[in-house]
Structures are given as structure tokens and as C-alpha cells.
Amino acid sequence: MAMKEHSAFSMPGGLAILIGLALLLGGPVWAFSQIPHHQLDPGPYVGVALVSAFLGILVLKGCFIVGPNEARVLTLFGKYAGTVRDSGPRWANPFTTKRELSLRARNFETAKIKVNDIEGNPIEIGAVVVWRVMDTAMAMFDVENFGSYVQIQSEAAVRNLAMHHPYDSHDDNVVSLRGQSDHVAEQLRKEINERIKQAGVEVVDARIAHLAYAPEIAQAMLQRQQAGAIIAARTRIVEGAVSMVEMALEQLAKRGIVELDPERKAAMVSNLLVVLCGERATQPVVNAGTLY
């Protein structure tokens, strides 16, 4: 059964410190100062001094200080007694065990994991995870070591994320690790939170910090990536060129500037495509004669 955090009974500790010091120091001083005056049996006064000192130690034992963004988890004879989040000097049951727990944001970088992406390409991937404790009871009692738990589960989430996305893609509709970094980061954050929710911890941010092809295929994948980029660029150039040729023919026909038979129209289309799709600048040929 999962533990749930609740507030422990505590009081401001300033007055408790004063009372504890008074009992620890003032009680014995007063008791021993009475013996010379009354010339009585010192036994009762010694007893008063011991009891006062014992009570003072007991009161002071219940005092503790909670720093900013810190908490103290209290247990009484092995049972969870609550959590104190109020900063400053506090006092609680002196018989409780008070374990300090930081509520500050923490971060770590996962190891560089070697894994195959969805296309089967071996890649290296690592992430930076920012997290903080939200439920102190769950963090302390539901998992063995919540810091180690968060790190191991984060690495598992990074591995699973890499296996479900390609390293790179020229298709805007396909989510890739390199192309849609914000979308991938949000998906990674949600997946880690789903894995570590039983530890009472929340991931504030998670982003890929290292992403590369594995060394054994890095050169080959670079050539493949360059070829894919060239093909994608050429495809877009051809699409644009065809649109421009179509627009030119429509404008010529609409305005009646010149009438072209199918053969001349095909020659014009060919020339325009050469000009628009060529890698080098074309050299124009001026026809000084008739149209034909």
C-alpha cells in the first residue's frame, strides 16, 4: 500500500529551546544552591537536579531546525508520524526519529546509452533530467533509494523513447529524435513521470543532451543523410519548377501573347525546367530570326 504524506504535529521551537536550557542548566544550579543554606540532606536536591536535567535534555531532543526547501520526515517506533515542512526552529515529540529530506530541484545526466532506433540504426543517446520530491512519505518509504530509482527509470525511459522514433526524418509528419526536439522532450518527461510516480517524485524537465550515430556507422549514415537531404531538396525544386512552368503557360495563353503548338510548348517546358532545375547558371541563346 502506497504511503501518503501528511503533516506532523510540531510547534515553534524557540520557546522549547529556552525551556529546555532552563531545565538543563537552571534546575541543577538552583537545586545545588539550596543545599548550603538549609544544611539539609542533599539527596532530594540532587534528585531534583537530575530530574530537571533529564527533562531539559528530553525537551531539547525534540528541537530541530528545518531549512528553506527542506522537510523532516518523522517516525515513531517504526511508524510514519508525519512530515514537517515549516522552515525555522521547530519542536516535535522527542521520541520521534527525524530524517532530513531536501525538496530542492535536482538534476543529473543519464549515461550515454547505445540503442537501435525504430529503423534499426544503432545510435548513442543521453538526457538531462530535472526533478524534485513532491511526496516525502512515498519517497522515503515506498522505494529503497529514490535518487537511484529516478536515475535508473529515466535511463529506461530514454532507451524506450529511442526505440520508438527514427534518428532523423525528412518527412515533417514523422516525429524524429533530431528534428522535433521539443515534442520528444515533452514525451520523455511524461514517460519518466509515469515510471516514477510511485516514488513521490516529479520530473520538471527532461531533454536529450547527447544524440549521435554509433561510431561504427557514423560515416555511412552521414553519407546516407546527405543523400537524403539532396533528394528531398531536389524533390522540392522540381515541384516548384513544375508549378512555375504551369503558371507561365497559363499566363501566356490567358494574355494571348503568343500561341504555341504542342511541339513548341514541349520545347519551352523543357528549356524552363533546365533553367529552373539546373545546378549551374544557364547560358541563354538569343534567337534573332523568326519564331520558327
Secondary structure, 3 states (H helix, E strand, C coil): CCCCCCECCCEEHHHHHHHHHHHHHHHHHHHHHHHHHHCCCHHHHHHHHHHHHHHHHHHHHCEEEECCCEEEEEEECCEEEEEECCCEEEECCCCCEEEEEECCCEEEECCCEEEECCCCCEEEEEEEEEEEECCHHHHHHCCCCHHHHHHHHHHHHHHHHHHCCCCCCCCCCCCCCCCCHHHHHHHHHHHHHHHHHHHCEEEEEEEEEEEEECHHHHHHHHHHHHHHHHHHHHHHHHHHHHHHHHHHHHHHHHHCCCCCCHHHHHHHHHHHHHHHHCCCCCCCCCCCCCCC
